[in-house]
Structure formats: C-alpha cells, structure tokens
C-alpha cells in the first residue's frame, strides 16, 4: 500500500487545466500566424499578394508589455451580445477581435422550413430596429421569382413605411450613442420621438416592432383612416427636434472631443472591407442603393445622399442626423403623391380571398385554407434582392426548387459585414473610445448572428 500521507498530498495539489478557444480567442502575438495578426491589427489592403510583415506595425510591443482583456458580451455597452477581445498597451488598443455567435438563432435555416407566406414573420426579427427593410428585401426577392406586379399604392406605402423605420432606427442610434458619451438627455429625447413612429406602426400593422406588414404581393393592410394627419405630425415634430439635437450635441465641447477625428477610416479601406451604409458614406463615397440602384419609387422622389469627408465618428453622427431630415423629405412627398388603388396584388396565387367571402363561398374557404397551410408554389430559380437599410446594403439571396418553401435563403446582413471594420477603427485608439467606435458602426447582433 502507498503511504496515506503521500495520497493526501496528491489530493491537495492544484489541478491545472489548459483551455483554449481556438480561432475565437485572441492569442499572444508570438503564437498568432501572420495572416491572422494582419486582420487583428486592421491591415485590410493586402491586394498586392505580399505576405504581412508583423514588424510593419507602428507600435510593436512584446507580449510581456501588453495585456489581453475581454470586453463584453454586455448588451448595454457593446450594443448587443458582442464580445471584443483587446490587446492593450496601457490604455491604448493595439489589437481588437470581435467574437460573435452568442445570439445565434439560425434564421436562414429556419426560413427554409417555413412557407413563403410564413417567411416574413421570420426575417422581420433579424434587425429588430429595422423590421420593414428585412421584410421588404425578402418580399422583393419572392415577387421577382413569382413574376408578379405589386400595385402602385402598395409600392408607395412600402417606401413611406421604410423611411419611417429608417428614422426610428436612427433615433435609437442617436439615443444610445448619446448615452455612451454621457448624454442622458439624448437617451430620453431619442426614445420619446421614436414612440411617435411606433404608435403609428401599431395603428397601421397592429404591432410595434416585428410588424410582418410587408408581405409578398403587397402589404398586410391599407393605411388607417387619418394617416395623412398622423404622418404629418410625426414629420413636423421630428424635423423640428432634429435641430434641437443639433444644438444639444454638435457644438458641445465634450461631444466633439470624443467624436471629431476619432476612429477614422479611408474610402479605400471601407471599400476593401465591403462596408456600406453611413459607415461607407462617411468616407465620401456616395453609395446609397436608393439612388444608385433605385427600387420601389425612389427614382420619383427628390432627396440628397448625405456623405462625409474624414470617415470619423463625427461624420457618422452627422450623416445619421441629416439622413433623418432627408427621410422626412421623402415621407412628405409620399403623402402628396400616394396613389389610390389596391394595397396588395389581386393575383389569387398569392393573395387570400376577402374575409367577407370566406363565410359565403366554399371555394374561397378552401383557397384560404390551402394558402395558409401549404402556401403558394414559387417557380424554380434564384434571385438576389438588395435594398438600403439604415445600416447599409441588406440583400436576400433566395433559391426556389418549385415548392412552397425556399430551397436556400441567405441574407447579406450589413451589420455582419460592417463589423469587420471594428479592428481597423479601434487600432491605436483609446480604451475609453472603444464603446463609441462600436456605437458608430451601429451593429445589430440579431442580424449578425442570424
């Protein structure tokens, strides 16, 4: 028998377990391959094919002089369940690595098990601050495969609702970005104005957030009585208050110190990363799908594409503030030019019969039952439908095998693509600016981890 004293000593020895997160973790520099290191320090323009030289980093440090820490996932600060691993030299960021997947929902695979009729209820939950654009991208893709014409009134309703949704999304950004910088007043004001839009959404669609309002063939319901007055009040109120936001934030010394010249990105870097939306336009590139590749009736309304100059935090703030004003211009034109007619296609292949006929006609009842249980069949083919969401280009790639369900769905989510810019934007900046950088990228993690 072994000595019991030795056995007791063995039990008291600490158990050391080596753990590794694999590709997700931020490794020490000496253990990081050159290609991975180049991405973590934001070296994105490697189009010449040359290998990355770690010695080219401006502020190379030894591992024993730096510290690797976790930031997040903490929803109130990282704008969702986002985790950023940082290598710090004192309080300055040398490397940053976004780690995603904590909110993974598998919406694309789920959509392949839902009929085309049910699909809009799925995609609307990806970007929960901009559900209308999710539904619109999906519906345009389905309609393209079906080859159906959407009534003109439905087109204009979709455009007006999309712009109202753009304003509400930017208001949330103004509110949360203000909070990130210590402006609790902006948090209150942003959500106050957003409530006007959500109340109108509830009056129109019955829901405030995940509307399921834009559907293949048109919209779920016509605009409610008195909608012109409701929308006019929204436009007048928010237009006036954007100038109050301007007065509150734009010239405020602390706000400018935290925004002007912080986290700049060049047009070449933005294009190399394929970022879109305000993040790209802040560099001076006037890429807006509403103007460059018009859809709905955007070629019939007058508005300006807002661009920046320096690609810094302040440009991204100014673009979103002024885009709200341009959206108001578009909405006012929608009120004036809204045509009469049907709010959805009358093609019986995709549109249920009127509710009044269901109780009168057995054929109408059967048609309604088949449409909502089996769904309609979509001809074989594939299509990509891209539109401009508040965060950039959102596109729905759809493949049909001729059945009532999509064979494949893939969504080009702007938040997912734009998140690539975070290592580049944070490099060399202060730790105190890290949250502000995430805020100005404006990622929605439901869309990233879709």
Secondary structure, 3 states (H helix, E strand, C coil): CCCHHHHHHHHHCCCCCCCCCHHHCCCCHHHCCHHHHHHHCCCCCCCCCCCCCHHHCCCCCCHHHCEEEEECCCHHHHCCCCEEEEEEECCEEEEEEEECCCCCCCHHHHHCCCEHHHHHHHHCCCCCCCHHHHHHHHHHHHHHHHCCCCCHHHHHHHHHHHHHHHHHHHHHHHHHHHHHCCCHHHHHHHHHHHHHHHHHHHHHHCCCCCCCCEECCEECCCCCCCHHHHHHHHHHHHHHHHHHHHHHHHCCHHHHHHHCCCCCCCHHHHHHCCCCCHHHHCCCCCCCHHHHCCCCCHHHCCCCCCCCCCCCHHHHHHHHHHHHHHHHHHHHHHHHHCCCCCCECCCCCCCCCCHHHHCCCHHHHHHHHHHHHCCCCCCCEEEEEEEEECCEEEEEEEEECCCCEEEEEEEECHHHHHHHHHHHHHCCCEHHHHHHHHHHHCCCHHHHCC
